[in-house]
Amino acid sequence: MEVNVTVTLGDKDVLAGRLYQNVRHGDETATFSYAPPYLDDPRAFSFAPDMPLGPGSFHSSGLRNFRAFEDCMPDRWGRNLMLRAERQRAREDKRTPRTLFEIDMLVGVDDAARQGALRFWDADGRALSPVVSGVPRETSIPSLLASADLAASDMDADVRDLLAAGSSLGGARPKASVRDEAGYLCIAKFPKADEDAIDDVCAWEHVALRLMGECGIAVPASRLVRVGGRAVLIMRRFDRCGSRRLPYISGLTAVQGEDGGRYSYLELVEFIETEGADPSADLRELWSRALFSCAIGNTDNHLRNYGFLRDGRGWRLSPAFDVNPTPGAESKFLATGLSFDNREAEPEQAFSVAEFFRLSEGDAQKIALNMTRVLTRWRGLARADGISEASQEHMTDCFEAGIRKLRALC
């Protein structure tokens, strides 16, 4: 298979290179090379640190070495939908389900909802995967939630409406791309079918986003809706500016990492120092997010939950996303540690590395003091989002312990 790869430069999709797939004895390999005219374009940039601009080809087993492509591929939720949709089609056609290779996953994503500014085209100039019915409107959320619930309980359920709603967004929880009432592309995050009411995960994520915003941390526009009492979080996509697509890479791609590996914020610091458009601002922002994660026990802070958007000068830290408090006051451990040898989710650990983020002790204390004041409002925000008293009590130790630890450092 041969696929043309474009990237949005300004307001136009520009041919940036070609991706070739070969399958031999069931083993998939892939080759990518930048297009010569793209290399001559002064606006050109490398897709990822391990795909530098230049002539020649990059090679990979599957697509594992093409991290920039992996960033716009399906997550676990999306891959599961694609596999199940293929089985559904095979049953209808009375045939054996075909093997889906990595490139099938890549080009199978709905083009309208694909993350970032990379797009993929066949030899006839058709976008892959073509949009069949368009991104659903926000009014479709109840039916999409019902479909997600059915998919969780019935392995033979038809999941193609969920697949059409977009599947390239990160994470394992059920989700869909939707357009809000103003026409903006958004992601709708659903509760799991078997989620306990006391957990109310989407609502607590919304509380965390609102608290971060009040701390001065960049977050996407978001709101919470209730469907039959269950919380659905709607967040505006930050990789779109109107109809224009913005180049995006994950933090994992930025540090040239592998899923499941152990990494440190200091590796993101190195990337920001060398590739960032505004290192001073983004390092302060990154440290604030790390401190916030320590304060609320956001332990799922792996590097796919960090991202970068490209502007005319380099990469900028994207707005924060996938931030969740963890119940309890006991010691917690971060997926991405503050340093290379310590993963404790403790605010004092953030202070111990503040200098690497271009922060003085006084700067760090000011950020922590403001964060302490903001976090004291957690219960009011929880009530405003309709979170039950039982769920609030379940989360009390988490927030109060974080507030105490921050106060001790101010």
DRENKOLLUM-227974 format. One record per residue (C-alpha): residue number from 1; residue in three letters; x, y, z. Coordinates in Angstrom, 2 decimals. Each point is the difference from the previous one (the first is absolute). Layout:
+-----+------+---------+---------+---------+
!  nr ! rest !      px !      py !      pz !
+-----+------+---------+---------+---------+
! NUM !  ALA !       X !       Y !       Z !
...
+-----+------+---------+---------+---------+
// end
This chain:
+-----+------+---------+---------+---------+
!  nr ! rest !      px !      py !      pz !
+-----+------+---------+---------+---------+
!   1 !  MET !    0.00 !    0.00 !    0.00 !
!   2 !  GLU !    1.18 !    3.51 !   -0.84 !
!   3 !  VAL !   -1.38 !    2.98 !    1.91 !
!   4 !  ASN !    0.62 !    3.69 !   -0.60 !
!   5 !  VAL !    0.54 !    1.97 !    3.21 !
!   6 !  THR !   -0.89 !    3.68 !    0.26 !
!   7 !  VAL !    0.38 !    2.50 !    2.82 !
!   8 !  THR !   -1.84 !    3.26 !    0.51 !
!   9 !  LEU !    2.25 !    3.01 !   -0.59 !
!  10 !  GLY !   -1.90 !    3.24 !    0.41 !
!  11 !  ASP !   -3.44 !   -0.77 !   -1.37 !
!  12 !  LYS !    1.01 !   -2.61 !   -2.58 !
!  13 !  ASP !    0.83 !   -3.70 !    0.02 !
!  14 !  VAL !    3.49 !   -0.40 !   -1.46 !
!  15 !  LEU !    1.41 !   -3.30 !   -1.26 !
!  16 !  ALA !    2.69 !   -0.84 !    2.52 !
!  17 !  GLY !    0.97 !   -3.56 !   -0.89 !
!  18 !  ARG !   -1.00 !   -3.52 !   -0.90 !
!  19 !  LEU !   -0.56 !   -3.03 !    2.17 !
!  20 !  TYR !    0.42 !   -3.49 !   -1.43 !
!  21 !  GLN !   -1.20 !   -3.22 !    1.60 !
!  22 !  ASN !    1.21 !   -3.50 !   -0.78 !
!  23 !  VAL !   -1.35 !   -3.25 !    1.45 !
!  24 !  ARG !    2.03 !   -3.17 !   -0.42 !
!  25 !  HIS !   -0.93 !   -3.27 !    1.70 !
!  26 !  GLY !   -2.30 !    1.94 !    2.31 !
!  27 !  ASP !    2.71 !    2.44 !    1.14 !
!  28 !  GLU !   -0.62 !    3.68 !   -0.68 !
!  29 !  THR !    2.75 !    2.48 !   -0.78 !
!  30 !  ALA !   -0.29 !    3.64 !   -0.96 !
!  31 !  THR !    2.17 !    2.66 !   -1.62 !
!  32 !  PHE !   -0.47 !    3.77 !    0.03 !
!  33 !  SER !    1.86 !    2.74 !   -1.82 !
!  34 !  TYR !   -0.57 !    3.74 !   -0.12 !
!  35 !  ALA !   -0.98 !    1.48 !   -3.36 !
!  36 !  PRO !    2.79 !    2.14 !   -1.57 !
!  37 !  PRO !   -2.28 !    3.07 !   -0.48 !
!  38 !  TYR !   -0.91 !   -0.18 !    3.69 !
!  39 !  LEU !    3.68 !   -0.05 !    0.96 !
!  40 !  ASP !    0.46 !    3.18 !   -2.05 !
!  41 !  ASP !   -2.93 !    1.77 !    1.70 !
!  42 !  PRO !    1.29 !    2.48 !    2.63 !
!  43 !  ARG !   -3.05 !   -0.80 !    2.14 !
!  44 !  ALA !    0.81 !   -3.72 !    0.11 !
!  45 !  PHE !    0.63 !   -1.68 !    3.34 !
!  46 !  SER !    0.84 !   -3.54 !    1.03 !
!  47 !  PHE !   -2.96 !   -2.10 !    1.08 !
!  48 !  ALA !    1.88 !   -1.17 !    3.10 !
!  49 !  PRO !    3.51 !    0.17 !    1.48 !
!  50 !  ASP !    0.80 !   -3.48 !   -1.34 !
!  51 !  MET !   -1.21 !    0.94 !   -3.51 !
!  52 !  PRO !    2.33 !    2.92 !   -0.82 !
!  53 !  LEU !   -0.39 !    1.88 !   -3.26 !
!  54 !  GLY !    2.24 !   -1.24 !   -2.79 !
!  55 !  PRO !    0.21 !   -2.29 !   -3.01 !
!  56 !  GLY !   -0.07 !   -3.74 !    0.41 !
!  57 !  SER !   -2.49 !   -2.36 !    1.58 !
!  58 !  PHE !   -1.08 !   -1.05 !    3.47 !
!  59 !  HIS !   -0.84 !   -3.64 !    0.62 !
!  60 !  SER !   -2.16 !   -1.72 !    2.58 !
!  61 !  SER !   -1.40 !   -3.36 !    1.00 !
!  62 !  GLY !   -3.69 !    0.80 !   -0.10 !
!  63 !  LEU !   -0.23 !    3.68 !    0.91 !
!  64 !  ARG !    1.64 !   -0.20 !    3.42 !
!  65 !  ASN !    2.94 !    2.19 !   -1.06 !
!  66 !  PHE !   -2.27 !    2.63 !   -1.54 !
!  67 !  ARG !   -1.18 !    1.55 !    3.25 !
!  68 !  ALA !   -1.52 !    3.05 !   -1.68 !
!  69 !  PHE !   -2.33 !   -2.32 !   -1.92 !
!  70 !  GLU !   -0.83 !   -1.93 !    3.16 !
!  71 !  ASP !   -1.21 !    3.27 !    1.56 !
!  72 !  CYS !   -2.88 !    0.18 !   -2.51 !
!  73 !  MET !   -0.81 !   -3.72 !    0.11 !
!  74 !  PRO !   -2.75 !   -1.65 !    2.04 !
!  75 !  ASP !    0.42 !   -0.53 !    3.72 !
!  76 !  ARG !   -1.04 !   -3.22 !    1.75 !
!  77 !  TRP !   -3.65 !    1.01 !   -0.17 !
!  78 !  GLY !    0.23 !    0.88 !   -3.70 !
!  79 !  ARG !    1.96 !   -3.12 !   -0.93 !
!  80 !  ASN !   -2.59 !   -2.15 !    1.71 !
!  81 !  LEU !   -2.75 !    1.74 !   -1.99 !
!  82 !  MET !    1.86 !   -0.56 !   -3.28 !
!  83 !  LEU !    0.55 !   -3.69 !    0.68 !
!  84 !  ARG !   -3.62 !   -0.51 !    0.98 !
!  85 !  ALA !   -1.26 !    1.94 !   -3.03 !
!  86 !  GLU !    2.09 !   -2.23 !   -2.28 !
!  87 !  ARG !   -1.47 !   -3.11 !    1.62 !
!  88 !  GLN !   -3.48 !    1.49 !   -0.51 !
!  89 !  ARG !    0.66 !    0.63 !   -3.69 !
!  90 !  ALA !    1.44 !   -3.49 !   -0.41 !
!  91 !  ARG !   -3.14 !   -1.56 !    1.49 !
!  92 !  GLU !   -2.18 !    2.00 !   -2.36 !
!  93 !  ASP !    2.17 !   -0.94 !   -3.01 !
!  94 !  LYS !    0.28 !   -3.64 !    1.15 !
!  95 !  ARG !    3.79 !    0.06 !   -0.10 !
!  96 !  THR !    2.95 !   -0.33 !    2.35 !
!  97 !  PRO !    0.96 !    3.26 !    1.75 !
!  98 !  ARG !    3.12 !    1.45 !   -1.58 !
!  99 !  THR !    3.10 !    0.78 !    2.03 !
! 100 !  LEU !    0.26 !    3.68 !    0.82 !
! 101 !  PHE !    3.60 !    1.18 !   -0.15 !
! 102 !  GLU !    1.33 !    3.19 !    1.51 !
! 103 !  ILE !   -0.46 !    1.96 !   -3.21 !
! 104 !  ASP !   -3.63 !   -1.16 !   -0.14 !
! 105 !  MET !   -0.46 !    1.48 !    3.46 !
! 106 !  LEU !    1.69 !    3.22 !   -1.14 !
! 107 !  VAL !   -2.08 !    0.58 !   -3.13 !
! 108 !  GLY !   -3.19 !   -1.36 !    1.56 !
! 109 !  VAL !   -0.47 !    3.04 !    2.24 !
! 110 !  ASP !   -2.70 !    2.44 !   -1.10 !
! 111 !  ASP !    1.92 !    2.78 !   -1.76 !
! 112 !  ALA !   -2.19 !    2.76 !    1.44 !
! 113 !  ALA !    0.77 !   -1.00 !    3.59 !
! 114 !  ARG !    3.64 !   -1.06 !   -0.38 !
! 115 !  GLN !    2.26 !    1.54 !    2.62 !
! 116 !  GLY !    2.54 !    2.60 !   -1.09 !
! 117 !  ALA !    0.83 !    1.36 !   -3.46 !
! 118 !  LEU !    1.21 !   -3.13 !   -1.79 !
! 119 !  ARG !   -2.36 !   -1.41 !   -2.63 !
! 120 !  PHE !    0.25 !   -3.10 !   -2.16 !
! 121 !  TRP !   -1.15 !   -0.39 !   -3.62 !
! 122 !  ASP !   -0.26 !   -2.78 !   -2.56 !
! 123 !  ALA !    1.45 !    0.19 !   -3.51 !
! 124 !  ASP !   -3.26 !    1.47 !   -1.33 !
! 125 !  GLY !    0.11 !    2.91 !    2.44 !
! 126 !  ARG !   -2.67 !   -1.30 !    2.38 !
! 127 !  ALA !    0.49 !    0.71 !    3.68 !
! 128 !  LEU !    0.37 !   -3.09 !    2.19 !
! 129 !  SER !   -2.30 !   -0.91 !    1.57 !
! 130 !  PRO !   -2.68 !    1.92 !   -1.90 !
! 131 !  VAL !   -2.72 !    1.65 !    2.04 !
! 132 !  VAL !   -3.24 !   -1.93 !   -0.53 !
! 133 !  SER !   -2.58 !    1.79 !    2.12 !
! 134 !  GLY !    1.97 !    2.81 !    1.63 !
! 135 !  VAL !    0.87 !    0.54 !    3.65 !
! 136 !  PRO !   -3.18 !   -0.40 !    2.07 !
! 137 !  ARG !   -1.57 !    2.98 !    1.72 !
! 138 !  GLU !   -0.07 !    0.41 !    3.76 !
! 139 !  THR !   -3.65 !   -1.01 !   -0.03 !
! 140 !  SER !    1.18 !   -3.53 !   -0.88 !
! 141 !  ILE !    1.74 !   -0.45 !    3.37 !
! 142 !  PRO !   -2.83 !   -2.00 !    1.66 !
! 143 !  SER !   -0.11 !   -2.48 !   -2.88 !
! 144 !  LEU !    3.81 !   -0.21 !   -0.14 !
! 145 !  LEU !    0.12 !   -0.69 !    3.74 !
! 146 !  ALA !   -2.62 !   -2.72 !   -0.42 !
! 147 !  SER !    2.08 !   -1.51 !   -2.82 !
! 148 !  ALA !    3.14 !    0.08 !    2.16 !
! 149 !  ASP !   -1.86 !   -1.76 !    2.82 !
! 150 !  LEU !   -1.28 !   -2.64 !   -2.42 !
! 151 !  ALA !    3.47 !   -0.51 !   -1.45 !
! 152 !  ALA !    1.32 !   -0.71 !    3.49 !
! 153 !  SER !   -2.61 !   -2.67 !    0.69 !
! 154 !  ASP !   -0.58 !   -1.58 !   -3.43 !
! 155 !  MET !    3.02 !   -1.09 !   -2.03 !
! 156 !  ASP !   -2.24 !   -0.39 !   -3.06 !
! 157 !  ALA !   -1.44 !    3.51 !    0.20 !
! 158 !  ASP !    0.32 !    2.19 !   -3.09 !
! 159 !  VAL !    2.63 !    2.61 !    0.91 !
! 160 !  ARG !    0.25 !    1.77 !   -3.34 !
! 161 !  ASP !   -1.82 !    3.11 !    1.20 !
! 162 !  LEU !    2.63 !    0.36 !    2.74 !
! 163 !  LEU !    2.79 !   -0.59 !   -2.52 !
! 164 !  ALA !   -1.42 !    2.71 !   -2.25 !
! 165 !  ALA !    0.10 !    2.39 !    2.97 !
! 166 !  GLY !    3.79 !   -0.07 !   -0.03 !
! 167 !  SER !    2.51 !   -2.35 !    1.58 !
! 168 !  SER !    3.42 !    1.69 !   -0.09 !
! 169 !  LEU !   -0.16 !    1.64 !    3.42 !
! 170 !  GLY !    2.14 !   -1.33 !    2.83 !
! 171 !  GLY !   -0.99 !   -2.14 !    2.96 !
! 172 !  ALA !   -1.90 !   -3.18 !    0.70 !
! 173 !  ARG !   -3.32 !    1.47 !    1.17 !
! 174 !  PRO !   -3.01 !    0.23 !   -2.36 !
! 175 !  LYS !   -0.16 !    3.25 !   -1.92 !
! 176 !  ALA !   -1.16 !    1.59 !   -3.24 !
! 177 !  SER !    0.61 !    3.08 !   -2.08 !
! 178 !  VAL !   -2.99 !    2.33 !   -0.20 !
! 179 !  ARG !   -0.73 !    3.52 !   -1.18 !
! 180 !  ASP !   -1.47 !    2.34 !    2.57 !
! 181 !  GLU !   -2.85 !    2.42 !   -0.62 !
! 182 !  ALA !    2.43 !    2.57 !   -1.40 !
! 183 !  GLY !    1.50 !   -2.54 !   -2.41 !
! 184 !  TYR !    3.33 !   -0.45 !    1.82 !
! 185 !  LEU !    1.62 !   -3.43 !   -0.05 !
! 186 !  CYS !   -0.05 !   -1.50 !    3.49 !
! 187 !  ILE !    0.73 !   -3.25 !    1.77 !
! 188 !  ALA !   -2.75 !   -1.52 !    2.14 !
! 189 !  LYS !    1.31 !   -2.30 !    2.74 !
! 190 !  PHE !   -2.48 !   -2.54 !    1.34 !
! 191 !  PRO !   -0.22 !   -1.89 !    3.28 !
! 192 !  LYS !    0.71 !   -3.71 !   -0.20 !
! 193 !  ALA !   -3.09 !   -2.19 !   -0.03 !
! 194 !  ASP !    0.99 !   -1.65 !    3.29 !
! 195 !  GLU !    1.21 !    3.16 !    1.73 !
! 196 !  ASP !   -1.14 !    0.38 !    3.60 !
! 197 !  ALA !   -2.02 !    3.17 !    0.60 !
! 198 !  ILE !    2.35 !    0.99 !    2.82 !
! 199 !  ASP !    2.91 !    0.20 !   -2.45 !
! 200 !  ASP !   -1.60 !    2.54 !   -2.41 !
! 201 !  VAL !    3.29 !    0.11 !   -1.90 !
! 202 !  CYS !   -0.97 !    2.46 !   -2.74 !
! 203 !  ALA !   -1.40 !    2.46 !    2.53 !
! 204 !  TRP !    3.17 !   -0.10 !    2.10 !
! 205 !  GLU !    2.10 !    0.52 !   -3.10 !
! 206 !  HIS !   -2.07 !    3.10 !   -0.73 !
! 207 !  VAL !    0.58 !    1.24 !    3.56 !
! 208 !  ALA !    3.75 !   -0.54 !   -0.47 !
! 209 !  LEU !   -0.02 !    1.94 !   -3.27 !
! 210 !  ARG !   -1.89 !    2.90 !    1.57 !
! 211 !  LEU !    2.41 !    0.10 !    2.95 !
! 212 !  MET !    2.98 !   -0.03 !   -2.36 !
! 213 !  GLY !   -1.49 !    2.84 !   -2.00 !
! 214 !  GLU !   -0.43 !    2.06 !    3.18 !
! 215 !  CYS !    3.67 !   -0.71 !    0.80 !
! 216 !  GLY !    0.95 !    1.63 !   -3.30 !
! 217 !  ILE !    0.75 !   -3.29 !   -1.76 !
! 218 !  ALA !   -1.11 !   -0.24 !   -3.64 !
! 219 !  VAL !   -2.98 !   -2.34 !   -0.43 !
! 220 !  PRO !   -2.43 !   -0.58 !   -2.87 !
! 221 !  ALA !   -3.49 !    1.47 !    0.17 !
! 222 !  SER !   -2.15 !   -2.66 !    1.64 !
! 223 !  ARG !   -3.37 !   -0.62 !    1.58 !
! 224 !  LEU !   -1.89 !   -2.83 !    1.59 !
! 225 !  VAL !   -3.38 !   -1.37 !   -1.02 !
! 226 !  ARG !   -2.06 !   -2.63 !    1.76 !
! 227 !  VAL !   -1.76 !   -2.77 !   -1.92 !
! 228 !  GLY !   -2.32 !   -1.89 !    2.29 !
! 229 !  GLY !    2.08 !    1.25 !    2.93 !
! 230 !  ARG !    3.27 !   -1.26 !   -1.52 !
! 231 !  ALA !    2.73 !    2.54 !   -0.75 !
! 232 !  VAL !    1.31 !    0.58 !   -3.52 !
! 233 !  LEU !    2.97 !    2.34 !   -0.38 !
! 234 !  ILE !    0.09 !    2.13 !   -3.16 !
! 235 !  MET !    3.32 !    1.65 !   -0.85 !
! 236 !  ARG !    0.74 !    2.17 !   -2.99 !
! 237 !  ARG !    2.80 !   -1.41 !   -2.14 !
! 238 !  PHE !    3.12 !    2.14 !    0.38 !
! 239 !  ASP !    1.60 !   -1.37 !   -3.19 !
! 240 !  ARG !   -2.47 !    2.02 !   -2.07 !
! 241 !  CYS !   -0.19 !    3.74 !   -0.57 !
! 242 !  GLY !   -3.31 !    0.40 !   -1.76 !
! 243 !  SER !    0.30 !   -2.36 !   -2.96 !
! 244 !  ARG !    3.81 !    0.10 !    0.03 !
! 245 !  ARG !    1.90 !   -3.00 !    1.33 !
! 246 !  LEU !    2.90 !    0.60 !    2.37 !
! 247 !  PRO !    3.07 !   -2.29 !   -0.01 !
! 248 !  TYR !    0.11 !   -2.11 !    3.15 !
! 249 !  ILE !    2.34 !   -2.53 !    1.59 !
! 250 !  SER !   -0.29 !   -1.77 !    3.33 !
! 251 !  GLY !    2.50 !    0.37 !    2.81 !
! 252 !  LEU !    0.99 !   -3.61 !   -0.65 !
! 253 !  THR !    0.92 !    0.86 !   -3.59 !
! 254 !  ALA !    1.86 !    3.09 !    1.20 !
! 255 !  VAL !    2.34 !   -2.10 !    2.18 !
! 256 !  GLN !    0.16 !   -2.86 !   -2.56 !
! 257 !  GLY !   -1.47 !   -2.37 !    2.56 !
! 258 !  GLU !   -1.87 !   -3.29 !   -0.09 !
! 259 !  ASP !   -3.38 !   -0.81 !    1.52 !
! 260 !  GLY !    0.47 !   -1.54 !    3.42 !
! 261 !  GLY !    3.45 !    1.53 !    0.54 !
! 262 !  ARG !    1.05 !    2.01 !    3.06 !
! 263 !  TYR !    0.72 !    3.65 !   -0.65 !
! 264 !  SER !    0.55 !    3.25 !    1.86 !
! 265 !  TYR !   -1.27 !    3.54 !   -0.34 !
! 266 !  LEU !    3.65 !    0.92 !   -0.47 !
! 267 !  GLU !   -0.10 !   -1.64 !   -3.43 !
! 268 !  LEU !   -2.85 !    2.31 !   -0.96 !
! 269 !  VAL !    2.12 !    2.86 !    1.35 !
! 270 !  GLU !    2.81 !   -0.97 !   -2.37 !
! 271 !  PHE !   -2.39 !   -0.07 !   -2.97 !
! 272 !  ILE !   -1.46 !    3.40 !    0.90 !
! 273 !  GLU !    3.48 !    1.49 !    0.39 !
! 274 !  THR !    1.12 !   -1.24 !   -3.43 !
! 275 !  GLU !   -3.21 !    0.05 !   -2.06 !
! 276 !  GLY !   -2.32 !    2.36 !    1.86 !
! 277 !  ALA !   -1.23 !    3.30 !   -1.38 !
! 278 !  ASP !   -0.19 !    1.61 !    3.47 !
! 279 !  PRO !    1.99 !   -2.10 !    2.50 !
! 280 !  SER !   -0.34 !    2.33 !    2.99 !
! 281 !  ALA !   -3.80 !    0.13 !   -0.18 !
! 282 !  ASP !   -0.44 !   -3.70 !   -0.74 !
! 283 !  LEU !    2.42 !   -1.17 !    2.69 !
! 284 !  ARG !   -1.88 !    2.03 !    2.61 !
! 285 !  GLU !   -3.27 !   -1.44 !   -1.32 !
! 286 !  LEU !    1.35 !   -3.55 !    0.03 !
! 287 !  TRP !    1.23 !    0.34 !    3.58 !
! 288 !  SER !   -3.38 !    1.37 !    1.09 !
! 289 !  ARG !   -1.70 !   -3.04 !   -1.53 !
! 290 !  ALA !    2.45 !   -2.34 !    1.70 !
! 291 !  LEU !   -0.67 !    1.68 !    3.35 !
! 292 !  PHE !   -3.75 !   -0.23 !   -0.58 !
! 293 !  SER !    0.30 !   -3.71 !   -0.84 !
! 294 !  CYS !    1.88 !   -0.56 !    3.25 !
! 295 !  ALA !   -2.61 !    1.93 !    1.99 !
! 296 !  ILE !   -3.02 !   -1.95 !   -1.28 !
! 297 !  GLY !    1.68 !   -3.35 !   -0.64 !
! 298 !  ASN !   -0.33 !    0.05 !   -3.79 !
! 299 !  THR !    1.93 !   -3.24 !   -0.35 !
! 300 !  ASP !   -0.93 !   -0.75 !   -3.63 !
! 301 !  ASN !    2.29 !    2.77 !   -1.26 !
! 302 !  HIS !    1.74 !   -2.11 !   -2.64 !
! 303 !  LEU !    1.54 !    1.87 !   -2.91 !
! 304 !  ARG !   -2.86 !   -0.60 !   -2.42 !
! 305 !  ASN !   -1.95 !    2.22 !    2.39 !
! 306 !  TYR !    2.27 !    2.90 !   -0.90 !
! 307 !  GLY !    0.17 !    1.58 !   -3.42 !
! 308 !  PHE !    1.52 !    2.74 !   -2.12 !
! 309 !  LEU !   -1.47 !    2.24 !   -2.70 !
! 310 !  ARG !    2.11 !    1.50 !   -2.76 !
! 311 !  ASP !    0.10 !    3.73 !   -0.63 !
! 312 !  GLY !    2.16 !    1.93 !   -2.42 !
! 313 !  ARG !    3.04 !   -0.09 !    2.30 !
! 314 !  GLY !   -0.05 !   -3.47 !    1.51 !
! 315 !  TRP !   -1.99 !   -2.22 !    2.37 !
! 316 !  ARG !   -2.21 !    1.34 !    2.80 !
! 317 !  LEU !   -1.45 !   -1.97 !    2.88 !
! 318 !  SER !   -3.63 !   -0.83 !   -0.80 !
! 319 !  PRO !   -2.82 !    0.66 !    2.48 !
! 320 !  ALA !   -0.25 !   -2.55 !    2.81 !
! 321 !  PHE !   -2.25 !   -3.04 !   -0.32 !
! 322 !  ASP !   -0.68 !   -3.39 !    1.62 !
! 323 !  VAL !    0.59 !    1.25 !    3.55 !
! 324 !  ASN !   -1.79 !   -1.94 !    2.73 !
! 325 !  PRO !    0.15 !    0.07 !    3.81 !
! 326 !  THR !    0.61 !   -3.29 !    1.80 !
! 327 !  PRO !   -1.98 !   -0.73 !    3.20 !
! 328 !  GLY !    1.83 !   -0.43 !    3.30 !
! 329 !  ALA !    2.78 !    1.73 !    1.92 !
! 330 !  GLU !    2.51 !   -2.84 !   -0.22 !
! 331 !  SER !    3.25 !    0.29 !   -1.95 !
! 332 !  LYS !   -0.45 !   -0.04 !   -3.75 !
! 333 !  PHE !    2.42 !   -0.44 !   -2.88 !
! 334 !  LEU !    0.08 !    1.79 !   -3.34 !
! 335 !  ALA !    0.22 !   -1.75 !   -3.34 !
! 336 !  THR !    2.45 !    2.74 !   -1.02 !
! 337 !  GLY !    2.30 !    0.95 !    2.87 !
! 338 !  LEU !    1.31 !    3.42 !    0.95 !
! 339 !  SER !    3.54 !   -1.31 !   -0.28 !
! 340 !  PHE !    1.64 !   -3.06 !   -1.49 !
! 341 !  ASP !    0.11 !   -1.93 !    3.28 !
! 342 !  ASN !   -3.09 !    1.17 !    1.90 !
! 343 !  ARG !   -3.65 !   -0.43 !   -1.01 !
! 344 !  GLU !   -1.63 !    1.02 !    3.28 !
! 345 !  ALA !   -3.04 !    2.25 !   -0.48 !
! 346 !  GLU !    1.18 !    2.45 !    2.65 !
! 347 !  PRO !    0.05 !    3.80 !   -0.45 !
! 348 !  GLU !    3.41 !    0.15 !    1.69 !
! 349 !  GLN !    1.40 !   -2.09 !   -2.85 !
! 350 !  ALA !   -1.15 !    2.68 !   -2.45 !
! 351 !  PHE !    1.83 !    2.62 !    2.09 !
! 352 !  SER !    3.18 !   -2.08 !   -0.07 !
! 353 !  VAL !    0.25 !    0.31 !   -3.80 !
! 354 !  ALA !   -1.45 !    3.52 !   -0.47 !
! 355 !  GLU !    3.33 !    1.45 !   -1.12 !
! 356 !  PHE !   -0.03 !   -2.22 !   -3.11 !
! 357 !  PHE !   -3.24 !    1.74 !   -0.97 !
! 358 !  ARG !    1.66 !    3.45 !    0.26 !
! 359 !  LEU !   -1.80 !    0.71 !    3.28 !
! 360 !  SER !    1.47 !    1.51 !    3.15 !
! 361 !  GLU !   -1.20 !   -1.18 !    3.40 !
! 362 !  GLY !   -2.01 !    3.20 !    0.28 !
! 363 !  ASP !   -1.66 !   -0.61 !   -3.38 !
! 364 !  ALA !   -0.91 !   -3.54 !    1.03 !
! 365 !  GLN !   -1.45 !    1.16 !    3.31 !
! 366 !  LYS !   -2.20 !    2.61 !   -1.71 !
! 367 !  ILE !   -1.40 !   -2.64 !   -2.35 !
! 368 !  ALA !   -0.60 !   -2.38 !    2.92 !
! 369 !  LEU !   -1.68 !    2.70 !    2.11 !
! 370 !  ASN !   -2.42 !    0.89 !   -2.78 !
! 371 !  MET !   -0.69 !   -3.70 !   -0.63 !
! 372 !  THR !   -0.75 !   -0.53 !    3.69 !
! 373 !  ARG !   -2.59 !    2.78 !   -0.05 !
! 374 !  VAL !   -1.62 !   -1.36 !   -3.14 !
! 375 !  LEU !   -0.17 !   -3.60 !    1.24 !
! 376 !  THR !   -1.96 !    1.06 !    3.09 !
! 377 !  ARG !   -2.92 !    0.61 !   -2.40 !
! 378 !  TRP !   -0.14 !   -3.60 !   -1.18 !
! 379 !  ARG !   -3.20 !   -0.90 !    1.84 !
! 380 !  GLY !   -1.95 !    2.96 !   -1.39 !
! 381 !  LEU !    0.97 !   -0.97 !   -3.55 !
! 382 !  ALA !   -0.94 !   -3.61 !    0.68 !
! 383 !  ARG !   -3.45 !    1.03 !    1.20 !
! 384 !  ALA !   -0.43 !    2.25 !   -3.05 !
! 385 !  ASP !    0.67 !   -3.04 !   -2.21 !
! 386 !  GLY !   -2.65 !   -2.04 !    1.78 !
! 387 !  ILE !    2.43 !   -2.35 !    1.71 !
! 388 !  SER !   -1.70 !   -1.85 !    2.85 !
! 389 !  GLU !    0.87 !    0.56 !    3.65 !
! 390 !  ALA !    1.14 !   -3.63 !    0.21 !
! 391 !  SER !    2.41 !    0.49 !   -2.90 !
! 392 !  GLN !    1.29 !    3.22 !    1.56 !
! 393 !  GLU !    0.71 !   -1.81 !    3.26 !
! 394 !  HIS !    1.73 !   -2.72 !   -1.99 !
! 395 !  MET !    2.37 !    2.64 !   -1.43 !
! 396 !  THR !    0.41 !    2.20 !    3.10 !
! 397 !  ASP !    3.26 !   -1.52 !    1.25 !
! 398 !  CYS !    1.58 !    0.44 !   -3.42 !
! 399 !  PHE !   -0.59 !    3.75 !   -0.19 !
! 400 !  GLU !    0.50 !    0.83 !    3.66 !
! 401 !  ALA !    3.30 !   -1.89 !    0.16 !
! 402 !  GLY !    1.22 !    1.84 !   -3.10 !
! 403 !  ILE !   -0.95 !    3.36 !    1.49 !
! 404 !  ARG !    1.86 !   -0.78 !    3.24 !
! 405 !  LYS !    3.14 !   -1.03 !   -1.86 !
! 406 !  LEU !   -0.03 !    3.13 !   -2.14 !
! 407 !  ARG !   -0.48 !    2.26 !    3.03 !
! 408 !  ALA !    3.03 !   -1.57 !    1.66 !
! 409 !  LEU !    2.16 !    1.16 !   -2.92 !
! 410 !  CYS !   -1.27 !    3.58 !   -0.28 !
+-----+------+---------+---------+---------+
// end
